[in-house]
Amino acid sequence: MNILIISTSDIHGGAAIAAFRLMKALQTHGENVKMLVRDKYSDDENVVQVGSKARNKWNFVWERGRIFLGNRLSRENLFDVSIANTGVSVTEHPEFIKADIIHLHWINQGMLSLDEIGKILASGKKVVWTMHDMWAFTGICHHASACKNYEKSCGSCPYLASASRNDLSHQVFFKKQEIYKNGKITFVACSNWLKELAEKSSLTRGHSVVSVPNPIDTKIYFPKDKTQVRQKLNLPIDKEIVLFAAVKASDPRKGIDYLAEAARLMTQHPNNVLFLIAGNRGEEIEKQLSLPSHNLGFVSSEKMPEVYNAADVFVTPSLQENLPNTIMEAMACGTPCVGFNIGGIPEMISHGKNGYVAAYKSADDLAHGLLWTLYQADSETLSANAREKVLAEYSQQKIADQYKEIYANG
């Protein structure tokens, strides 16, 4: 069986990393898998880049420009939506021609146009589409938040300044509806939460919707001696370390304001906490925290397992999440996690067993969860349960088997 994974990137961004890991998981368990991407960052020979840099840049600019014009020249929400009006051609590519299974992942920002998706469906090949956000079953948005217009036909989009019943979201929704009629799609949600949302959309009617989580290599992410790791990273041994991984600190959806408030509330209780920040622009977070912090800056994926192992707890105050790779990675290293009750997070964190699920947008409960995990819970039990959860539900073998079943039977 020849499988072709199609993604905007291979290892840049959470969705791309998940797709790349799936390729590795399937290859490890006997499948022939290639990956077609617009932006290649790895040196993996099984990843094939398509489109010229000039053409790819033009596709990106043209799509954003169309959204900008359709939104009355407003930059607000410019990257919260995608219209897929342009992209690269893949259906005539040799890897596409010899593939038995076409497996789409996150294909926005100029990778695939809706017209190209129509050609893929019309090819007669089996199409599987792993959804890392809501875009596949909405008109144009990646996260609908409280809006439920996607359940019928979109329109009156809260992301558009020019919202109306026949706005850009409705037009794209209708086009998707017509294109999806060209074939059958097996939509795969990375969480049960996303699956339930997808099933409510009229775009998925007549197609299959299933839930399969992302895989992780538990031989790369595994528990290590905490003292040795901290000594190697020049981190204090006598501190309770709270890890936060920040890709883009300025993104309000990452919940930095709630983390800052939680840290302030924690100062009202005796503690010996050090916040450890990994990622770009971590200095922006440091300035907002009321407790001592240490900024590691950008950390390569190869070194992240050690960083997870150095922490006593991993916190994610995100306000929009599907199935975060970071939580999975931390848990695989035996590090308990604390996060809000949103998206797929409560499916990963078993409240009180391997971490703490805080009430949504409650900085007070987030602070309570961190203090409970650090000072009241049995840390060894939480750690063991976190690792066991990953081995039982997210291992490469487990996820590869589930996808092989989908490829074979749908």
Secondary structure, DSSP 8 states (H G I E B T S, - for coil): -EEEEEEEESSSSHHHHHHHHHHHHHHHTT-EEEEEEEE--S--TTEEE-S-HHHHHHHHHHHHHHHHHHTTT--TTTTTB---------TTSHHHHH-SEEEE---TTTT--HHHHHHHHHTT-EEEEEESSSGGGSSSBS--TT--GGGTT--S-TT-TT--TTSHHHHHHHHHHHHGGGS-EEEEESSHHHHHHHHHSGGGTTSEEEE----B-TTTS----HHHHHHHTT--SSSEEEEEE-S-TT-GGG-HHHHHHHHHHHTTS---EEEEEESTTHHHHHTT-SS-EEEEES--TTTHHHHHHH-SEEEE--SS-SS-HHHHHHHHTT--EEEES-TTHHHHS-BTTTEEEE-TT-HHHHHHHHHIIIIIS-HHHHHHHHHHHHHHHTBHHHHHHHHHHHHHH-
